[in-house]
Amino acid sequence: MKRERALGPLFAGLIVLAFAAPPHNAAGQDSLEDRLRAVEDHLAIEQLLMRYAAALNTDDADTYVSLFTPDATFELKRQADEPPFLGPFEGREALRKQWFPDAPVSSDPTAFGPMRHVTTNYEIDVEGDTATVRAFFIEVVSNGANTPPGSNPPTIHAMGRYEDELVKVDGRWYFAKRVVITDMNEAWQP
């Protein structure tokens, strides 16, 4: 009963989004089915981004690599127009070795570590079975026990943005290319 009540507003919201979604073709004649599919794609892509952050936060290497296509590329840059300072890494095994070199084959997805990845401001553009995404991220790290409160607060480890190319395979979205740009590590000049 409680679950049904919780799902009611979600479905109502989806219907509102479907009717409010801007038309995709020049004539403005997208069907309700097309608009619902667009909403489903956007929600599935947001879930992909959230699963990525959760996999990093819990050291879940298996889930992490499963979010990428087998031939995906990943690189880190300081600025968008600069060459990568790390990578590119190609394929799931390269990603596993880079980010989880000592991780067991299976880990506990409920055991959160001392870092939290926060992803915000999703800009999602879907074209059929491909999509591009821009999102911002903040990595917050623990500095140990914060007792009493305020004595040892968490700090921001890194900030920047993701520039992603996604593909939809058998109804599921994957990262085909992920570029992490750590441009927020520069001093702000008014």
mmCIF file of the C-alpha atoms, coordinates in Angstrom:
data_MODEL
# 
_entry.id   MODEL 
# 
loop_
_atom_site.group_PDB 
_atom_site.id 
_atom_site.type_symbol 
_atom_site.label_atom_id 
_atom_site.label_alt_id 
_atom_site.label_comp_id 
_atom_site.label_asym_id 
_atom_site.label_entity_id 
_atom_site.label_seq_id 
_atom_site.pdbx_PDB_ins_code 
_atom_site.Cartn_x 
_atom_site.Cartn_y 
_atom_site.Cartn_z 
_atom_site.occupancy 
_atom_site.B_iso_or_equiv 
_atom_site.pdbx_formal_charge 
_atom_site.auth_seq_id 
_atom_site.auth_comp_id 
_atom_site.auth_asym_id 
_atom_site.auth_atom_id 
_atom_site.pdbx_PDB_model_num 
ATOM 1   C CA . MET A 1 1   ? 0.000  0.000  0.000   1.00 0.00 ? 1   MET A CA 1 
ATOM 2   C CA . LYS A 1 2   ? 2.766  2.465  0.907   1.00 0.00 ? 2   LYS A CA 1 
ATOM 3   C CA . ARG A 1 3   ? 4.657  1.648  -2.284  1.00 0.00 ? 3   ARG A CA 1 
ATOM 4   C CA . GLU A 1 4   ? 1.537  2.247  -4.393  1.00 0.00 ? 4   GLU A CA 1 
ATOM 5   C CA . ARG A 1 5   ? 1.101  5.664  -2.780  1.00 0.00 ? 5   ARG A CA 1 
ATOM 6   C CA . ALA A 1 6   ? 4.763  6.490  -3.443  1.00 0.00 ? 6   ALA A CA 1 
ATOM 7   C CA . LEU A 1 7   ? 4.545  5.470  -7.111  1.00 0.00 ? 7   LEU A CA 1 
ATOM 8   C CA . GLY A 1 8   ? 1.377  7.481  -7.751  1.00 0.00 ? 8   GLY A CA 1 
ATOM 9   C CA . PRO A 1 9   ? 3.110  10.885 -7.810  1.00 0.00 ? 9   PRO A CA 1 
ATOM 10  C CA . LEU A 1 10  ? 5.928  9.450  -9.948  1.00 0.00 ? 10  LEU A CA 1 
ATOM 11  C CA . PHE A 1 11  ? 3.523  8.242  -12.627 1.00 0.00 ? 11  PHE A CA 1 
ATOM 12  C CA . ALA A 1 12  ? 1.576  11.490 -12.462 1.00 0.00 ? 12  ALA A CA 1 
ATOM 13  C CA . GLY A 1 13  ? 4.845  13.376 -12.931 1.00 0.00 ? 13  GLY A CA 1 
ATOM 14  C CA . LEU A 1 14  ? 5.779  11.224 -15.928 1.00 0.00 ? 14  LEU A CA 1 
ATOM 15  C CA . ILE A 1 15  ? 2.440  11.931 -17.584 1.00 0.00 ? 15  ILE A CA 1 
ATOM 16  C CA . VAL A 1 16  ? 2.854  15.674 -16.977 1.00 0.00 ? 16  VAL A CA 1 
ATOM 17  C CA . LEU A 1 17  ? 6.396  15.551 -18.389 1.00 0.00 ? 17  LEU A CA 1 
ATOM 18  C CA . ALA A 1 18  ? 5.227  13.615 -21.425 1.00 0.00 ? 18  ALA A CA 1 
ATOM 19  C CA . PHE A 1 19  ? 2.563  16.186 -22.261 1.00 0.00 ? 19  PHE A CA 1 
ATOM 20  C CA . ALA A 1 20  ? 4.865  19.103 -21.448 1.00 0.00 ? 20  ALA A CA 1 
ATOM 21  C CA . ALA A 1 21  ? 7.878  17.714 -23.313 1.00 0.00 ? 21  ALA A CA 1 
ATOM 22  C CA . PRO A 1 22  ? 8.803  19.933 -26.244 1.00 0.00 ? 22  PRO A CA 1 
ATOM 23  C CA . PRO A 1 23  ? 8.204  18.410 -29.660 1.00 0.00 ? 23  PRO A CA 1 
ATOM 24  C CA . HIS A 1 24  ? 11.279 16.883 -31.275 1.00 0.00 ? 24  HIS A CA 1 
ATOM 25  C CA . ASN A 1 25  ? 10.421 17.300 -34.928 1.00 0.00 ? 25  ASN A CA 1 
ATOM 26  C CA . ALA A 1 26  ? 9.980  20.487 -36.867 1.00 0.00 ? 26  ALA A CA 1 
ATOM 27  C CA . ALA A 1 27  ? 6.262  19.951 -37.381 1.00 0.00 ? 27  ALA A CA 1 
ATOM 28  C CA . GLY A 1 28  ? 5.689  19.355 -33.662 1.00 0.00 ? 28  GLY A CA 1 
ATOM 29  C CA . GLN A 1 29  ? 3.890  16.079 -34.370 1.00 0.00 ? 29  GLN A CA 1 
ATOM 30  C CA . ASP A 1 30  ? 5.632  13.661 -31.980 1.00 0.00 ? 30  ASP A CA 1 
ATOM 31  C CA . SER A 1 31  ? 3.226  11.134 -30.567 1.00 0.00 ? 31  SER A CA 1 
ATOM 32  C CA . LEU A 1 32  ? 2.559  10.618 -26.895 1.00 0.00 ? 32  LEU A CA 1 
ATOM 33  C CA . GLU A 1 33  ? 4.487  7.335  -27.211 1.00 0.00 ? 33  GLU A CA 1 
ATOM 34  C CA . ASP A 1 34  ? 7.526  9.206  -28.610 1.00 0.00 ? 34  ASP A CA 1 
ATOM 35  C CA . ARG A 1 35  ? 7.378  11.724 -25.787 1.00 0.00 ? 35  ARG A CA 1 
ATOM 36  C CA . LEU A 1 36  ? 7.062  8.987  -23.142 1.00 0.00 ? 36  LEU A CA 1 
ATOM 37  C CA . ARG A 1 37  ? 10.048 7.207  -24.684 1.00 0.00 ? 37  ARG A CA 1 
ATOM 38  C CA . ALA A 1 38  ? 12.026 10.468 -24.437 1.00 0.00 ? 38  ALA A CA 1 
ATOM 39  C CA . VAL A 1 39  ? 11.127 10.771 -20.741 1.00 0.00 ? 39  VAL A CA 1 
ATOM 40  C CA . GLU A 1 40  ? 12.096 7.130  -20.150 1.00 0.00 ? 40  GLU A CA 1 
ATOM 41  C CA . ASP A 1 41  ? 15.445 7.708  -21.878 1.00 0.00 ? 41  ASP A CA 1 
ATOM 42  C CA . HIS A 1 42  ? 16.163 10.785 -19.771 1.00 0.00 ? 42  HIS A CA 1 
ATOM 43  C CA . LEU A 1 43  ? 15.311 8.956  -16.548 1.00 0.00 ? 43  LEU A CA 1 
ATOM 44  C CA . ALA A 1 44  ? 17.404 5.926  -17.547 1.00 0.00 ? 44  ALA A CA 1 
ATOM 45  C CA . ILE A 1 45  ? 20.377 8.175  -18.343 1.00 0.00 ? 45  ILE A CA 1 
ATOM 46  C CA . GLU A 1 46  ? 20.048 9.932  -14.982 1.00 0.00 ? 46  GLU A CA 1 
ATOM 47  C CA . GLN A 1 47  ? 20.046 6.486  -13.329 1.00 0.00 ? 47  GLN A CA 1 
ATOM 48  C CA . LEU A 1 48  ? 23.219 5.585  -15.251 1.00 0.00 ? 48  LEU A CA 1 
ATOM 49  C CA . LEU A 1 49  ? 24.936 8.705  -13.877 1.00 0.00 ? 49  LEU A CA 1 
ATOM 50  C CA . MET A 1 50  ? 23.766 7.910  -10.344 1.00 0.00 ? 50  MET A CA 1 
ATOM 51  C CA . ARG A 1 51  ? 24.866 4.249  -10.577 1.00 0.00 ? 51  ARG A CA 1 
ATOM 52  C CA . TYR A 1 52  ? 28.294 5.449  -11.710 1.00 0.00 ? 52  TYR A CA 1 
ATOM 53  C CA . ALA A 1 53  ? 28.648 7.667  -8.619  1.00 0.00 ? 53  ALA A CA 1 
ATOM 54  C CA . ALA A 1 54  ? 27.347 4.941  -6.292  1.00 0.00 ? 54  ALA A CA 1 
ATOM 55  C CA . ALA A 1 55  ? 29.767 2.375  -7.742  1.00 0.00 ? 55  ALA A CA 1 
ATOM 56  C CA . LEU A 1 56  ? 32.695 4.702  -7.033  1.00 0.00 ? 56  LEU A CA 1 
ATOM 57  C CA . ASN A 1 57  ? 31.396 5.513  -3.553  1.00 0.00 ? 57  ASN A CA 1 
ATOM 58  C CA . THR A 1 58  ? 31.100 1.830  -2.647  1.00 0.00 ? 58  THR A CA 1 
ATOM 59  C CA . ASP A 1 59  ? 34.196 0.529  -4.485  1.00 0.00 ? 59  ASP A CA 1 
ATOM 60  C CA . ASP A 1 60  ? 31.925 -1.680 -6.589  1.00 0.00 ? 60  ASP A CA 1 
ATOM 61  C CA . ALA A 1 61  ? 34.231 -2.465 -9.512  1.00 0.00 ? 61  ALA A CA 1 
ATOM 62  C CA . ASP A 1 62  ? 31.842 -4.925 -11.150 1.00 0.00 ? 62  ASP A CA 1 
ATOM 63  C CA . THR A 1 63  ? 28.992 -2.432 -11.357 1.00 0.00 ? 63  THR A CA 1 
ATOM 64  C CA . TYR A 1 64  ? 31.356 0.346  -12.388 1.00 0.00 ? 64  TYR A CA 1 
ATOM 65  C CA . VAL A 1 65  ? 32.772 -1.461 -15.428 1.00 0.00 ? 65  VAL A CA 1 
ATOM 66  C CA . SER A 1 66  ? 29.310 -2.789 -16.393 1.00 0.00 ? 66  SER A CA 1 
ATOM 67  C CA . LEU A 1 67  ? 28.185 0.795  -17.041 1.00 0.00 ? 67  LEU A CA 1 
ATOM 68  C CA . PHE A 1 68  ? 30.567 1.115  -20.002 1.00 0.00 ? 68  PHE A CA 1 
ATOM 69  C CA . THR A 1 69  ? 30.480 -0.505 -23.419 1.00 0.00 ? 69  THR A CA 1 
ATOM 70  C CA . PRO A 1 70  ? 33.182 -3.176 -23.856 1.00 0.00 ? 70  PRO A CA 1 
ATOM 71  C CA . ASP A 1 71  ? 35.195 -0.762 -26.048 1.00 0.00 ? 71  ASP A CA 1 
ATOM 72  C CA . ALA A 1 72  ? 34.468 2.462  -24.132 1.00 0.00 ? 72  ALA A CA 1 
ATOM 73  C CA . THR A 1 73  ? 37.101 5.148  -23.676 1.00 0.00 ? 73  THR A CA 1 
ATOM 74  C CA . PHE A 1 74  ? 37.724 7.261  -20.568 1.00 0.00 ? 74  PHE A CA 1 
ATOM 75  C CA . GLU A 1 75  ? 40.090 10.183 -20.076 1.00 0.00 ? 75  GLU A CA 1 
ATOM 76  C CA . LEU A 1 76  ? 40.811 12.982 -17.637 1.00 0.00 ? 76  LEU A CA 1 
ATOM 77  C CA . LYS A 1 77  ? 41.631 16.535 -18.710 1.00 0.00 ? 77  LYS A CA 1 
ATOM 78  C CA . ARG A 1 78  ? 42.320 19.763 -16.877 1.00 0.00 ? 78  ARG A CA 1 
ATOM 79  C CA . GLN A 1 79  ? 40.653 21.821 -19.619 1.00 0.00 ? 79  GLN A CA 1 
ATOM 80  C CA . ALA A 1 80  ? 38.432 20.719 -22.503 1.00 0.00 ? 80  ALA A CA 1 
ATOM 81  C CA . ASP A 1 81  ? 40.888 21.931 -25.145 1.00 0.00 ? 81  ASP A CA 1 
ATOM 82  C CA . GLU A 1 82  ? 43.949 20.241 -23.599 1.00 0.00 ? 82  GLU A CA 1 
ATOM 83  C CA . PRO A 1 83  ? 45.201 16.691 -24.116 1.00 0.00 ? 83  PRO A CA 1 
ATOM 84  C CA . PRO A 1 84  ? 44.387 14.189 -21.364 1.00 0.00 ? 84  PRO A CA 1 
ATOM 85  C CA . PHE A 1 85  ? 46.638 14.133 -18.317 1.00 0.00 ? 85  PHE A CA 1 
ATOM 86  C CA . LEU A 1 86  ? 45.419 10.595 -17.588 1.00 0.00 ? 86  LEU A CA 1 
ATOM 87  C CA . GLY A 1 87  ? 44.227 8.127  -20.183 1.00 0.00 ? 87  GLY A CA 1 
ATOM 88  C CA . PRO A 1 88  ? 42.645 7.461  -22.490 1.00 0.00 ? 88  PRO A CA 1 
ATOM 89  C CA . PHE A 1 89  ? 41.772 4.088  -21.054 1.00 0.00 ? 89  PHE A CA 1 
ATOM 90  C CA . GLU A 1 90  ? 40.092 1.761  -23.523 1.00 0.00 ? 90  GLU A CA 1 
ATOM 91  C CA . GLY A 1 91  ? 37.747 -1.033 -22.528 1.00 0.00 ? 91  GLY A CA 1 
ATOM 92  C CA . ARG A 1 92  ? 36.331 -2.359 -19.292 1.00 0.00 ? 92  ARG A CA 1 
ATOM 93  C CA . GLU A 1 93  ? 39.454 -4.183 -18.113 1.00 0.00 ? 93  GLU A CA 1 
ATOM 94  C CA . ALA A 1 94  ? 41.595 -1.052 -18.503 1.00 0.00 ? 94  ALA A CA 1 
ATOM 95  C CA . LEU A 1 95  ? 39.055 0.882  -16.427 1.00 0.00 ? 95  LEU A CA 1 
ATOM 96  C CA . ARG A 1 96  ? 39.016 -1.821 -13.743 1.00 0.00 ? 96  ARG A CA 1 
ATOM 97  C CA . LYS A 1 97  ? 42.823 -1.851 -13.533 1.00 0.00 ? 97  LYS A CA 1 
ATOM 98  C CA . GLN A 1 98  ? 43.023 1.949  -13.345 1.00 0.00 ? 98  GLN A CA 1 
ATOM 99  C CA . TRP A 1 99  ? 40.350 2.641  -10.722 1.00 0.00 ? 99  TRP A CA 1 
ATOM 100 C CA . PHE A 1 100 ? 40.062 -0.684 -8.876  1.00 0.00 ? 100 PHE A CA 1 
ATOM 101 C CA . PRO A 1 101 ? 43.465 -2.417 -9.113  1.00 0.00 ? 101 PRO A CA 1 
ATOM 102 C CA . ASP A 1 102 ? 43.075 -4.319 -5.842  1.00 0.00 ? 102 ASP A CA 1 
ATOM 103 C CA . ALA A 1 103 ? 39.291 -4.648 -5.739  1.00 0.00 ? 103 ALA A CA 1 
ATOM 104 C CA . PRO A 1 104 ? 37.812 -8.072 -5.165  1.00 0.00 ? 104 PRO A CA 1 
ATOM 105 C CA . VAL A 1 105 ? 35.717 -9.526 -7.970  1.00 0.00 ? 105 VAL A CA 1 
ATOM 106 C CA . SER A 1 106 ? 32.587 -8.722 -5.978  1.00 0.00 ? 106 SER A CA 1 
ATOM 107 C CA . SER A 1 107 ? 32.147 -6.040 -3.329  1.00 0.00 ? 107 SER A CA 1 
ATOM 108 C CA . ASP A 1 108 ? 29.418 -4.903 -0.962  1.00 0.00 ? 108 ASP A CA 1 
ATOM 109 C CA . PRO A 1 109 ? 27.336 -2.217 -2.741  1.00 0.00 ? 109 PRO A CA 1 
ATOM 110 C CA . THR A 1 110 ? 26.026 -0.990 0.633   1.00 0.00 ? 110 THR A CA 1 
ATOM 111 C CA . ALA A 1 111 ? 29.448 -0.312 2.189   1.00 0.00 ? 111 ALA A CA 1 
ATOM 112 C CA . PHE A 1 112 ? 30.063 3.339  1.411   1.00 0.00 ? 112 PHE A CA 1 
ATOM 113 C CA . GLY A 1 113 ? 33.640 4.527  1.633   1.00 0.00 ? 113 GLY A CA 1 
ATOM 114 C CA . PRO A 1 114 ? 35.050 7.912  2.700   1.00 0.00 ? 114 PRO A CA 1 
ATOM 115 C CA . MET A 1 115 ? 34.199 9.690  -0.583  1.00 0.00 ? 115 MET A CA 1 
ATOM 116 C CA . ARG A 1 116 ? 30.918 10.897 -2.072  1.00 0.00 ? 116 ARG A CA 1 
ATOM 117 C CA . HIS A 1 117 ? 30.494 11.799 -5.725  1.00 0.00 ? 117 HIS A CA 1 
ATOM 118 C CA . VAL A 1 118 ? 27.779 14.388 -6.268  1.00 0.00 ? 118 VAL A CA 1 
ATOM 119 C CA . THR A 1 119 ? 26.593 14.836 -9.861  1.00 0.00 ? 119 THR A CA 1 
ATOM 120 C CA . THR A 1 120 ? 24.325 17.723 -10.841 1.00 0.00 ? 120 THR A CA 1 
ATOM 121 C CA . ASN A 1 121 ? 22.948 19.897 -13.656 1.00 0.00 ? 121 ASN A CA 1 
ATOM 122 C CA . TYR A 1 122 ? 22.387 17.189 -16.249 1.00 0.00 ? 122 TYR A CA 1 
ATOM 123 C CA . GLU A 1 123 ? 22.201 18.366 -19.857 1.00 0.00 ? 123 GLU A CA 1 
ATOM 124 C CA . ILE A 1 124 ? 20.969 15.351 -21.798 1.00 0.00 ? 124 ILE A CA 1 
ATOM 125 C CA . ASP A 1 125 ? 20.512 15.305 -25.584 1.00 0.00 ? 125 ASP A CA 1 
ATOM 126 C CA . VAL A 1 126 ? 19.118 12.081 -27.029 1.00 0.00 ? 126 VAL A CA 1 
ATOM 127 C CA . GLU A 1 127 ? 19.183 11.227 -30.731 1.00 0.00 ? 127 GLU A CA 1 
ATOM 128 C CA . GLY A 1 128 ? 17.714 7.758  -31.212 1.00 0.00 ? 128 GLY A CA 1 
ATOM 129 C CA . ASP A 1 129 ? 20.060 5.230  -29.587 1.00 0.00 ? 129 ASP A CA 1 
ATOM 130 C CA . THR A 1 130 ? 22.848 7.743  -28.902 1.00 0.00 ? 130 THR A CA 1 
ATOM 131 C CA . ALA A 1 131 ? 23.056 10.616 -26.451 1.00 0.00 ? 131 ALA A CA 1 
ATOM 132 C CA . THR A 1 132 ? 25.427 13.278 -25.233 1.00 0.00 ? 132 THR A CA 1 
ATOM 133 C CA . VAL A 1 133 ? 25.484 14.368 -21.619 1.00 0.00 ? 133 VAL A CA 1 
ATOM 134 C CA . ARG A 1 134 ? 27.149 17.196 -19.768 1.00 0.00 ? 134 ARG A CA 1 
ATOM 135 C CA . ALA A 1 135 ? 26.994 17.138 -15.984 1.00 0.00 ? 135 ALA A CA 1 
ATOM 136 C CA . PHE A 1 136 ? 28.915 18.745 -13.136 1.00 0.00 ? 136 PHE A CA 1 
ATOM 137 C CA . PHE A 1 137 ? 30.500 16.832 -10.283 1.00 0.00 ? 137 PHE A CA 1 
ATOM 138 C CA . ILE A 1 138 ? 31.888 17.408 -6.816  1.00 0.00 ? 138 ILE A CA 1 
ATOM 139 C CA . GLU A 1 139 ? 33.922 14.831 -4.910  1.00 0.00 ? 139 GLU A CA 1 
ATOM 140 C CA . VAL A 1 140 ? 33.585 15.249 -1.141  1.00 0.00 ? 140 VAL A CA 1 
ATOM 141 C CA . VAL A 1 141 ? 35.996 13.320 1.087   1.00 0.00 ? 141 VAL A CA 1 
ATOM 142 C CA . SER A 1 142 ? 35.966 12.520 4.778   1.00 0.00 ? 142 SER A CA 1 
ATOM 143 C CA . ASN A 1 143 ? 38.798 13.772 6.942   1.00 0.00 ? 143 ASN A CA 1 
ATOM 144 C CA . GLY A 1 144 ? 37.993 11.321 9.717   1.00 0.00 ? 144 GLY A CA 1 
ATOM 145 C CA . ALA A 1 145 ? 35.607 11.607 12.615  1.00 0.00 ? 145 ALA A CA 1 
ATOM 146 C CA . ASN A 1 146 ? 33.838 14.961 12.710  1.00 0.00 ? 146 ASN A CA 1 
ATOM 147 C CA . THR A 1 147 ? 33.156 14.809 16.455  1.00 0.00 ? 147 THR A CA 1 
ATOM 148 C CA . PRO A 1 148 ? 32.157 17.180 17.852  1.00 0.00 ? 148 PRO A CA 1 
ATOM 149 C CA . PRO A 1 149 ? 30.383 18.467 14.733  1.00 0.00 ? 149 PRO A CA 1 
ATOM 150 C CA . GLY A 1 150 ? 32.448 21.054 12.899  1.00 0.00 ? 150 GLY A CA 1 
ATOM 151 C CA . SER A 1 151 ? 35.770 19.922 14.366  1.00 0.00 ? 151 SER A CA 1 
ATOM 152 C CA . ASN A 1 152 ? 36.910 17.911 11.333  1.00 0.00 ? 152 ASN A CA 1 
ATOM 153 C CA . PRO A 1 153 ? 34.463 18.529 8.472   1.00 0.00 ? 153 PRO A CA 1 
ATOM 154 C CA . PRO A 1 154 ? 34.626 16.828 5.084   1.00 0.00 ? 154 PRO A CA 1 
ATOM 155 C CA . THR A 1 155 ? 36.336 18.740 2.277   1.00 0.00 ? 155 THR A CA 1 
ATOM 156 C CA . ILE A 1 156 ? 35.974 19.002 -1.462  1.00 0.00 ? 156 ILE A CA 1 
ATOM 157 C CA . HIS A 1 157 ? 38.558 16.825 -3.193  1.00 0.00 ? 157 HIS A CA 1 
ATOM 158 C CA . ALA A 1 158 ? 37.794 17.773 -6.809  1.00 0.00 ? 158 ALA A CA 1 
ATOM 159 C CA . MET A 1 159 ? 35.212 19.543 -8.939  1.00 0.00 ? 159 MET A CA 1 
ATOM 160 C CA . GLY A 1 160 ? 34.579 19.673 -12.642 1.00 0.00 ? 160 GLY A CA 1 
ATOM 161 C CA . ARG A 1 161 ? 32.347 18.301 -15.330 1.00 0.00 ? 161 ARG A CA 1 
ATOM 162 C CA . TYR A 1 162 ? 31.652 15.180 -17.323 1.00 0.00 ? 162 TYR A CA 1 
ATOM 163 C CA . GLU A 1 163 ? 31.325 15.223 -21.114 1.00 0.00 ? 163 GLU A CA 1 
ATOM 164 C CA . ASP A 1 164 ? 29.775 11.912 -22.134 1.00 0.00 ? 164 ASP A CA 1 
ATOM 165 C CA . GLU A 1 165 ? 28.803 10.021 -25.249 1.00 0.00 ? 165 GLU A CA 1 
ATOM 166 C CA . LEU A 1 166 ? 26.265 7.274  -24.563 1.00 0.00 ? 166 LEU A CA 1 
ATOM 167 C CA . VAL A 1 167 ? 24.781 4.433  -26.566 1.00 0.00 ? 167 VAL A CA 1 
ATOM 168 C CA . LYS A 1 168 ? 21.652 2.415  -25.990 1.00 0.00 ? 168 LYS A CA 1 
ATOM 169 C CA . VAL A 1 169 ? 22.146 -1.325 -26.491 1.00 0.00 ? 169 VAL A CA 1 
ATOM 170 C CA . ASP A 1 170 ? 19.251 -3.769 -26.060 1.00 0.00 ? 170 ASP A CA 1 
ATOM 171 C CA . GLY A 1 171 ? 17.235 -1.101 -24.255 1.00 0.00 ? 171 GLY A CA 1 
ATOM 172 C CA . ARG A 1 172 ? 19.988 -0.124 -21.784 1.00 0.00 ? 172 ARG A CA 1 
ATOM 173 C CA . TRP A 1 173 ? 22.198 2.992  -21.787 1.00 0.00 ? 173 TRP A CA 1 
ATOM 174 C CA . TYR A 1 174 ? 26.010 2.733  -21.499 1.00 0.00 ? 174 TYR A CA 1 
ATOM 175 C CA . PHE A 1 175 ? 28.967 5.089  -21.524 1.00 0.00 ? 175 PHE A CA 1 
ATOM 176 C CA . ALA A 1 176 ? 30.769 4.839  -24.874 1.00 0.00 ? 176 ALA A CA 1 
ATOM 177 C CA . LYS A 1 177 ? 33.083 7.736  -24.012 1.00 0.00 ? 177 LYS A CA 1 
ATOM 178 C CA . ARG A 1 178 ? 33.531 9.617  -20.766 1.00 0.00 ? 178 ARG A CA 1 
ATOM 179 C CA . VAL A 1 179 ? 35.737 12.680 -20.479 1.00 0.00 ? 179 VAL A CA 1 
ATOM 180 C CA . VAL A 1 180 ? 36.284 14.074 -16.993 1.00 0.00 ? 180 VAL A CA 1 
ATOM 181 C CA . ILE A 1 181 ? 37.322 17.723 -17.023 1.00 0.00 ? 181 ILE A CA 1 
ATOM 182 C CA . THR A 1 182 ? 38.705 18.991 -13.712 1.00 0.00 ? 182 THR A CA 1 
ATOM 183 C CA . ASP A 1 183 ? 38.516 22.665 -14.679 1.00 0.00 ? 183 ASP A CA 1 
ATOM 184 C CA . MET A 1 184 ? 37.256 23.739 -11.247 1.00 0.00 ? 184 MET A CA 1 
ATOM 185 C CA . ASN A 1 185 ? 40.729 23.168 -9.782  1.00 0.00 ? 185 ASN A CA 1 
ATOM 186 C CA . GLU A 1 186 ? 41.766 26.581 -11.099 1.00 0.00 ? 186 GLU A CA 1 
ATOM 187 C CA . ALA A 1 187 ? 41.597 29.873 -9.199  1.00 0.00 ? 187 ALA A CA 1 
ATOM 188 C CA . TRP A 1 188 ? 38.549 32.025 -9.920  1.00 0.00 ? 188 TRP A CA 1 
ATOM 189 C CA . GLN A 1 189 ? 39.290 35.512 -11.208 1.00 0.00 ? 189 GLN A CA 1 
ATOM 190 C CA . PRO A 1 190 ? 36.424 38.028 -11.033 1.00 0.00 ? 190 PRO A CA 1 
# 
